[in-house]
Amino acid sequence: MFKNIALELKNEKNITIYGPEKYLKNLCTSLSIQKWNSYHKIFAPFLKKYDIIHVSHQLSSYFHCKTKNQKKIVTLHDLNFLHENFSPKKIEKVRKKVNKNIGNADVIVCISNFAKKDFLENRNLFTLEREPRIEVVYNGIDFPVYKELEIEKFHFLKNKKFILNIGVMFPKKNQLSLLNMLLFVEEDLVFVTSDLKSDYAEELQHFVLKNNIEERVHVFKNVTDDEKLWLLKHCIAMCHPSLAEGFGIPPIEAMSFGKPIFLSKLTSLPEIGGDVAFYFENLNLIAWQRFLKKVWKNTIKNQKNSKKI
């Protein structure tokens, strides 16, 4: 995120980027930089000199306060905590944190029309000092210019047909449904994730071992940009069966390579996939078998008909 901001705003003189030094030190930008410190949660005196504060996530632990004459923008990515199987106690904890960020906002930027609709429908859950202006600004990506690379650790995948899934291993991402699908198709499955330390990751691993599909499931953690592009280029399809999303960047990245994408019909994904994506009508086993028989095999065999954006 910091890199993209620095590139887009490289000629601006009155903007400061705030964040951890390890992410900021290699930006090579002329923008001002304010280094993160943990005590800024409760005391950030440098804020007073700014006319506008932009908090880039609704769950931020920073910049909950502002001065009388400042304007505050908050980016609202999602209210997924309302759609996940959280306990009432956890829902209330997250709601309070969101409220700390948006409660004094002048502008709330939603990353999809679904996120905006979800907020407006649940507006009564939040206590706001004023009625903020609400805008929709989609997440942006740079469509990659791909050049063929030899990546040693992916060498074994070159002659395999594999399905790609990119995302954290949380229940809302619904990767377990893809492992169920694997029992009915011949392709391999590649997961790209940032962390494997979760109860859900252990549940996925247990399923893999129980069904003897270890040789068909490949997990890569914290891949580089070049490695991700290689996987996007060489996969036969992107599957993203999430139960809750505020946006959905991986499907767009896959579409930029002309790959067929398979999405759930929940939350923001139909807005992102439009009429280009294929949609799972249901995610139970019987529906999977029906879908695979009617749609999957024909689509994979006829990838030349996939739309590229």
N, C-alpha and C positions, 0 to 999 in steps of 0.2 A: 504494500500500500504506500509506504513512504517513498519508494522509488517512483511510482506512478505520479504521485503528487508533485514531487520534485521536477519531473520531466514536464508536466503540464503547466506548471507555474514558474518555470525557470526564469522568466523575465520580470516577475513581480518583485517589487522592492519592499512592500509593506506587509508581508506575510511571514509568519514564524511557524515552523513545524515543531511539534512537541512529541517526544518519545524517548525510548531507551537508547543510550549512546551506541550500543552494538549494532543497532539498525540504522542509525543516522550517520555514523562516521564515514561510511563509504559512498555516500550519495553524490559527492562531487557537485554540490549545488551552491548557487549564490544566495539562496534563501537563508534567512536567519534560522538558527536552531536553538531550541530550549531543551536542555537535557532533563530527562525524567529523574525524579527522586521520590522515594516512597512517602516522604513526609508531605508531598504535594497533595496528598489526599485530604489533609486537614489545613494546610497552610501553603498557599501559592501566591505570594505577594506580587510576582511579575505579571499576573493576570490584569492588574489594574490599568496597565498602559494600552490595552487592546480595546478597540471599539466593538469587535465581533469575536465571539468564541464559537468554534465549531467542535462539538463532541461527536466523534465518528461512530459511536456505538451506544445503544440504549442501556447497556449494562456497565458502562464505564464507572470506575470508582473515583474518578477525578472531575473537578470543575463543576461541582453541583451548585456552587454559588456564583453570583455575578453582581456587579455594581449596578446602581440605579440606571445609568445611562448606557450600559452595554446591551448589545443584542446577542442572543444565544440561538444557535442552530444545533439541532440534534438529529443524527441519522438513525431512523428506526428501521432495523433490518427485518425484524419479525416479532411476533408475539407467540412464538412456538410453545412456550411454557403452558399456554392455555389449551394446546392441542395434543400435548404429550401426557403420558400416564403418570403424572406427578401427584404426590400427596397434597392435600389441601395446605399443609404447613409449608411445603416447598413452593407451591404456587404463590402463596402470600409473600414469601421471602423474595421471590423474583419480582413480583408486582411492585413491592416497595422500592426495589432497586431501580426498576424502570421509572417509577414515579419521581425518584430523586433526580433523574436526568431530564425528564420531559416536563416536570412540574412547573419550571420557570422558563420554558423554551418560548421563543418568539416565532420560530419556524421549526416544523418537524418535516424532515425529508424522508419519505418512504421509498424503499428500493423496488417496489412493484405496486401495481394497482391492487393486488390482493392484500399486500401489507397495509395499504391505506384503508381498504375496506374493512379489514380485520380490526384496525385501530378504531375506526369510527363506530363499528358495531359494539366495541368494548370500551368506548369512551367513558362510560359511567364507572369503570373500575379505577379511574385515575383522578386525582385532585390537581387541577391546573390553575395557576394564578391568573391566566388570561386565555382567551381562545387563540391558539396559535394558528398561523398560516400553515397549511399542509400541502406539500408538493410531492410529486412522484418524479424521481430521477433514477433511472435504471443503473445498475452496476455496469461499468464499462470493462471491456477487455480489448487488448491489442490482438488483432488477428495475426497469428504467427506466420513469419516467412520461414518455411521449413527447409532445411537442407539435410540430406541424408547423412546420418552419423552412425558410426560403429560404436555401440555401447556394449562393452564386454559382458556385463552382468545380465543383459537381455538376450545374449546370443542364443540361448536355448529356446527362446520364444519365436525365433525367426521363421521356423517351419511349422509353427502351431497356429491354429485358429483360436483366438481368445476374445472373451468379452471383457470390457473394462468398466470398473466402477471406481470413482474418485470421491472420497469423503471420510470424515471422522467415523469411527466405529461406535456409533450410538444407536440405541433402539429406533430413534426417529428416522435414521437413514435406511433401516430395514434391509440390511445386507443378508439377513438370514433367509429372506425370500429368494434371493439369488442362489444361495446354496441349495435350496429346495429345487429350484429350476434346473440346477446342474445335474440332477438325477435323471432328467428327461432329455437332455441334449448331449451332443458329443464334444462341444467346445470346452476349452479351459476357461478359467475365470481369474482375472487379475484384479486385486484390490490395491489401491493406492491410498494411504492414510497417513496421518500425522502421529498417531499414538496407538499402541496396542495394550495399554494398561487400563483396561476397563472390564467390568463384569460382562459386558456384552461381547467384547473381543474373546473372552474365555468361552462364552456360550457358542460363538462361531467356531472356535477351535475344536470344542467338544463335538459339534455336529460333523465337522470334517473328519475327525478320527473315527467317529461312530459309523460313518457311511463309507469309509475307506476311499476317500477322494483326495488324499493328501497330494498325490502327484498331479492333480488337475487344478489345484487352488494355489495361487502364488500371491504373496503379500509383500509389498514394498513400502517402506516407511520413509517419509521426508525426501522424496525424489527431487532432483534438480529440475530446472525449467527444461533443459535439453532432454532429460530422461522422460519427463511428462509428455513432451512433444513426440518423442519416439513412440511411446505407448499409444498415443492418440492416432498417430499415423498408421500403426500396424495392427490395431485392434480391428475386429470385424463389426463390432457394435459397442455402443455405450448404453449401459443399463443404470437407471437412476430411480429406483422405486420408493423414494422417500415418502414418509407419512406427513412430514411437516417441513416446509421450506419457505423462506422469505423471498428467495430469488432462484438461483440455480445456475452457476457459471459453468460447471463441467459439461452439461449438455450443449451449451452454446459453443464451447471449445471443440467438442466432437463434431458439431454441425459444420464448423469452419473447415474440417477435413473431409466433409461429405459423408460422414459415417451415419448409419441409421441409429436413431436414439429411441430408447424405450423408457417411458416415464409412467409414474403413477398419475392418477387424475386428481390428486389432492393438492390443496392449498395453491401455491403460485405456479406449479409446473405447467398446467395447461396454458397459462399466459405466456410462459417462456417458450414452450415447444410449439405453440400454435398448431397449424395444420401440417407442419413438417414432421412432427414426432408421431410415434406409435404409442398407444396408451394401453396399460394393463387395466382391464375393466374391473378386475378383482384380483386379490393376491392370495386366495386360498388354493390348495393343491389341485382341486378339480378345475378351477378356473385357469390355473397355469397350464394344465394339460390341454385344455380346449384352445387356449391362446397359442400355445406352441404348435399345435397341429394346424391351426388356421392361418396364423400370421408369421410366426418366427421363421420357419424353414423357408417359406417363399421369399421373405424379405432378405434373409442372409444369402440365399442363392442368387438374388437379383440386386446386389448392391449398386450396380450401375444406375439403377433408377432412384437412388437416394438423392435428396436435394442437398445442395451445398450452398451455404450462405457466405 
